[in-house]
Amino acid sequence: MAELVGHLLVAQSGGPTAVVNSSLAGVIQEAGKHECIEEIYGGL
């Protein structure tokens, strides 16, 4: 199966700031391990 290549969009709403920040940090760290992810976009 071919690997998808492109952009990652992360959207979150609500929750304590520390939880939102921690979640976004985890997503960004994991995305950095995958060359197929070219750009990361986020929205709150």
C-alpha positions as CSV (number, residue, x, y, z in Angstrom):
1,M,0.0,0.0,0.0
2,A,1.3,3.5,-0.9
3,E,2.1,5.9,1.9
4,L,0.1,9.1,2.0
5,V,2.1,12.3,1.7
6,G,0.9,15.8,2.5
7,H,-0.2,18.1,5.3
8,L,-1.4,17.4,8.8
9,L,-4.2,19.5,10.3
10,V,-4.8,19.5,14.1
11,A,-7.9,21.1,15.5
12,Q,-8.8,21.3,19.2
13,S,-11.5,23.0,21.2
14,G,-11.9,23.5,24.9
15,G,-10.0,22.0,27.8
16,P,-7.4,23.4,30.2
17,T,-4.5,25.2,28.5
18,A,-2.0,22.7,29.9
19,V,-3.9,19.8,28.4
20,V,-4.2,21.5,25.0
21,N,-0.5,22.4,24.9
22,S,0.5,18.9,25.9
23,S,-1.7,17.3,23.3
24,L,-0.4,19.6,20.5
25,A,3.2,19.0,21.6
26,G,2.7,15.2,21.4
27,V,1.2,15.5,17.9
28,I,4.0,17.7,16.7
29,Q,6.7,15.4,18.1
30,E,5.2,12.3,16.5
31,A,4.6,14.1,13.2
32,G,8.3,15.0,13.2
33,K,9.2,11.3,13.0
34,H,7.4,10.9,9.7
35,E,8.9,12.2,6.5
36,C,5.6,11.9,4.7
37,I,4.2,14.8,6.7
38,E,5.3,18.0,4.9
39,E,3.5,20.7,6.8
40,I,1.6,20.9,10.2
41,Y,-1.3,23.3,10.6
42,G,-3.2,23.9,13.8
43,G,-6.4,25.5,14.9
44,L,-7.9,26.1,18.3
